[in-house]
Amino acid sequence: MATGYGRVSVPFADKRITEISCHALGAHHLFPDTGTVIDIGGQDSKVIRLDKHGKVVDFSMNDKCAAGTGRFLEVMAERLGVALDQLGSLSQQAEREIEISSVCTVFAESEVVSLIARNQPKAEIIRGLHKAIVGRVWSMVKALGVSGAVTMSGGVAKNQGVVRLMEAKLGQAVHIHSEPQIIGALGAALAALRGGKA
């Protein structure tokens, strides 16, 4: 079973399945009450609505721009001289957030450079970056609507700063597996087990 952007380039795959279906299957398997999946991965972000059987009802996807993805955070962590896995804890130390007005990664990076030059606290810059990501994804959540329990997947779900801001927006806690970045792979394995059916 092959999934993801490169699924058509796996010549030995018996079947191919979209990552949308995989994230739905994986999240539903781990948390059966999941009605909505928010996946913030390295290259894109997705909001997926499921039925009670874990089948995709509707989805929205941002794959045209790095803003609102893990790659955005990687670029900013590098610019700030901070380890990627420290962003979440650092942002929670902020007394306030600095608003990042640019939604484009390139312009946001320039903004961050300028803030660093003005000696603004890194924790506050990071919290502002997290708020910008959540705002970007939240526009998709609003457009699609939230149904049932929410599960976050993708590597960014390991970032507690982003998770807490998302939970505040949702007004509810979200399910997060200890290894949220493998939920799509789990879904692909489950589909393979079912003979290729999502």
FENURNOR-V168935 format. One record per pair of residues at least 4 apart in sequence whose ideal C-beta (glycine too) atoms are under 6 Angstrom apart, sorted by the first residue. I is the first residue (numbers start at 0). J is the second residue. Records with the same first field share a line. If there is no record, write none. Layout:
I=J  J
This chain:
0=14  187  190  191
1=6  9  12  15
2=6  16  18  21  187
3=18
6=15
14=195
16=20  21  190  197
18=183
19=47  55  58
20=55  197
21=183  186  187
22=26  36  38  152  182  183  186
23=47  49  53  55
24=53  186  189
25=182  185  186
26=33  36  150  152  182
27=33  53
28=189
29=176
30=150  174
32=148
33=148  150
34=49  146  147  148
35=48  145  146  149
36=47  150  152
37=46  151
38=45  152  153
39=44  153  155
40=69  153
41=69  70
43=61  62
44=61  67  68  136
45=60
46=59  139  140  143
47=55  58
48=56  57  143  146
49=53
50=54  56
57=143
59=139  142  143
61=67
65=70  71  104
66=71  102  104  135
67=132  135  136
69=154  155
71=104
72=76
75=111  128
76=81  83  86
78=108  111
79=121
81=85
85=89
86=125  158
87=158  159  160
89=122  125
90=125  126  129  160
91=160
92=122
93=122  123  126
95=123
96=123  126  127  130
97=119  123  124  127
98=127
99=107  110  127  128  131
101=106  107  110
114=119  124
119=124
129=160  161  164
130=164
132=161
133=137  164  165
137=168
149=173
150=174
151=156  173  175
152=179  182
154=180
155=161
156=175  179
159=163
166=172  173
175=179
181=185
190=197
